[in-house]
Amino acid sequence: MAVAAAIQNPPGHHDFGLSTFVPYSLQTPVRQKMRANYCLSSVCLWVFIAISQQAHALEANFRVPEQIDEFGKTFRLSFTSGKGGLYEYTTEGETVDNWSTLITITYAKGVVVTPMEWAKSFAKSAARETPHYSVWIDDGRGYAKVIYEPDGRVIGDKRFSSYEVDAHKTYHVPACRGLVTLQYATRPDVSGGADPAAKRATLLQLASEAERLASAVAASSWAPDCEGTE
């Protein structure tokens, strides 16, 4: 059952609703494997393809923050991808493998795209992973909100048995000479169960959480710190 329309033509802003419910059994979520587990953000695949093509001097223009004070909490850098470009921040003693709140910053040097191009790519990727997503453009930035359902996959000793809610915001800063994205994610303590009515109620609850996260990233004062020269 889907609680969001598939956005095929950004910048239209399609909010979560109840008119597009389809059986979840018809969906075929796809996960892109990263480090020791799966990246549940559809933007990760899109950005990582770009990052793999821009590995040289990846951080020449982007100053990686060691700490981010946003959303009422202090997040500290806990994971950096092997070649750089993806940075995860946890809070309150949590780890990147066991978290309830997570910030992810991605930087794809040399990937200069418009918010429209990002939105179209994100929507295409999200549609392969989940039926619950919304993409839009506002004030020169791309935004998205996504709900991922538990898929039961087991990687190592970890089972993906919880819901995840994400909100994304893009930064198209000339000095960065590449695309920067901010992702704010939570794993709410909810259980949809097998009953359709209970699952529907859970998804509606998570839709409200997605809206909260989207509003938070839209209002966030965080911005990438980039040098103007190599």
C-alpha positions in Angstrom: 0.0 0.0 0.0 1.5 3.3 -1.1 1.1 6.5 0.8 2.8 8.7 -1.7 2.5 9.4 -5.4 5.3 8.5 -7.7 6.7 11.8 -8.9 7.5 11.5 -12.6 7.6 15.2 -13.5 9.3 17.4 -10.9 9.1 20.1 -9.7 5.5 19.1 -8.9 5.2 18.7 -5.1 3.2 15.5 -4.4 2.4 15.1 -0.8 1.8 11.8 1.0 -1.9 10.8 0.6 -4.3 7.9 0.6 -5.4 8.0 -3.0 -2.5 5.9 -4.4 -2.6 2.8 -2.2 -1.4 -0.3 -4.1 -0.6 -3.7 -2.6 2.9 -3.8 -1.2 3.3 -7.3 -2.6 3.4 -5.6 -6.1 6.4 -3.6 -5.1 10.0 -4.8 -5.5 12.3 -2.7 -3.3 15.9 -2.6 -4.4 18.8 -1.9 -2.0 22.3 -0.8 -2.9 24.9 -2.6 -0.7 27.3 -0.3 1.1 30.0 -0.9 3.7 28.7 -3.8 5.9 25.0 -3.2 5.4 22.5 -1.7 3.0 22.1 2.0 2.3 18.3 2.7 2.5 18.6 6.1 0.9 17.7 6.0 -2.8 20.0 9.0 -3.4 23.0 7.0 -2.2 23.1 4.9 -5.4 22.7 7.9 -7.6 25.4 9.9 -5.8 27.8 6.9 -5.4 27.8 6.3 -9.1 28.9 9.9 -9.6 31.4 9.7 -6.7 33.0 6.6 -8.2 33.7 8.6 -11.3 35.1 11.6 -9.4 37.3 9.9 -6.8 40.4 12.0 -7.6 40.9 15.0 -5.3 37.4 14.3 -4.0 37.5 16.7 -1.0 39.5 19.5 -2.6 36.6 22.0 -2.5 34.4 20.6 0.4 35.4 21.0 4.0 34.1 18.0 5.8 32.5 19.0 9.2 33.5 17.0 12.2 30.3 18.0 14.0 26.9 19.2 13.0 24.6 21.0 15.4 21.1 20.7 13.9 17.6 19.5 14.7 18.1 20.1 18.4 21.0 17.7 18.7 24.8 17.5 18.3 25.8 15.0 15.6 29.5 13.8 15.3 31.2 12.3 12.3 31.1 8.5 12.7 31.7 7.1 9.2 33.4 8.2 6.0 33.3 6.1 2.9 36.6 4.6 1.7 37.2 7.1 -1.0 35.3 9.9 0.7 32.2 11.6 -0.5 29.7 10.1 2.0 29.8 11.1 5.6 27.5 9.8 8.4 26.9 11.6 11.7 25.4 10.0 14.8 24.3 11.4 18.1 23.8 10.4 21.7 26.3 7.6 21.6 24.7 5.7 18.7 26.6 4.0 15.9 26.2 3.9 12.1 25.0 0.3 12.5 22.6 0.9 15.3 20.9 4.3 15.2 17.6 6.0 15.7 18.6 9.4 14.2 21.2 9.9 11.5 22.6 12.7 9.3 24.3 11.8 6.0 26.2 14.3 3.9 27.2 13.4 0.4 29.5 15.3 -1.9 30.0 14.4 -5.5 32.8 16.6 -6.9 32.4 17.6 -10.5 28.8 16.6 -10.6 27.1 19.8 -11.4 23.3 19.3 -11.9 20.2 21.4 -11.6 17.6 20.8 -9.0 15.3 19.5 -11.7 17.9 17.0 -12.9 18.5 15.8 -9.4 14.8 15.5 -8.7 14.1 13.4 -11.9 17.0 11.1 -11.0 16.0 10.8 -7.4 12.4 10.0 -8.4 13.5 7.3 -10.8 15.7 5.7 -8.2 13.2 6.0 -5.4 10.5 4.3 -7.5 12.7 1.2 -7.6 13.0 1.1 -3.8 9.8 2.1 -2.3 6.3 3.3 -3.2 6.3 5.9 -0.4 8.1 9.0 -1.6 7.7 12.6 -2.7 10.1 14.9 -4.6 9.9 18.6 -5.2 11.9 21.8 -5.9 11.7 25.0 -3.9 13.9 28.1 -3.9 16.6 26.5 -6.1 17.0 23.3 -4.1 15.8 19.8 -4.5 13.8 18.1 -1.7 12.5 14.6 -1.0 10.9 12.6 1.7 10.8 8.8 1.8 9.4 6.0 3.9 11.2 2.6 3.7 9.3 -0.5 5.0 11.1 -3.3 6.8 12.4 -5.8 4.2 13.6 -8.5 6.6 17.0 -8.8 4.9 19.9 -10.1 6.9 23.4 -8.7 6.3 26.0 -10.2 8.7 24.3 -10.3 12.1 22.0 -7.4 11.3 18.3 -7.8 10.3 16.6 -4.9 8.6 13.3 -5.1 10.5 12.5 -1.5 11.2 10.9 1.4 9.3 13.1 4.3 8.1 12.0 7.8 7.3 14.3 10.1 5.3 14.3 13.7 4.2 16.7 15.2 1.7 17.9 18.6 0.6 20.3 19.5 -2.1 22.9 22.3 -2.3 24.0 23.7 -5.7 26.8 25.9 -4.6 29.3 27.1 -7.3 32.2 27.1 -5.0 31.7 23.4 -4.2 32.1 22.5 -7.8 29.8 19.5 -7.2 26.6 18.4 -5.7 26.1 18.4 -1.9 23.1 16.7 -0.2 21.9 16.7 3.4 19.9 13.7 4.5 18.1 13.5 7.9 16.8 10.1 8.8 15.0 8.5 11.7 14.0 4.9 12.6 10.7 5.4 14.5 9.7 2.9 17.1 6.6 1.6 15.3 5.3 -1.7 14.2 2.8 -2.0 11.3 2.1 -5.7 11.6 0.4 -7.9 9.0 -3.1 -6.5 9.5 -3.8 -4.0 6.6 -5.6 -1.6 8.8 -2.8 -1.5 11.3 -0.2 -1.1 8.5 -2.2 1.7 7.0 -2.3 3.5 10.4 1.4 3.0 10.8 2.2 4.4 7.3 0.0 7.5 8.1 1.9 8.0 11.3 5.2 7.8 9.4 3.9 10.2 6.7 3.6 12.7 9.5 7.1 12.0 10.6 8.3 12.4 7.0 6.7 15.8 6.8 8.3 16.8 10.1 11.7 15.8 8.8 11.1 17.6 5.5 10.2 20.8 7.3 13.3 20.4 9.5 15.7 20.1 6.6 14.0 23.0 4.8 14.4 25.2 7.8 18.0 24.0 8.6 20.6 26.7 8.5 23.4 24.2 7.7 25.2 24.9 4.5 28.3 23.3 2.9 31.6 25.0 3.5 33.5 25.0 0.2 36.7 26.6 -1.0 36.6 28.6 -4.2 39.8 27.2 -5.6 41.4 23.8 -5.9 
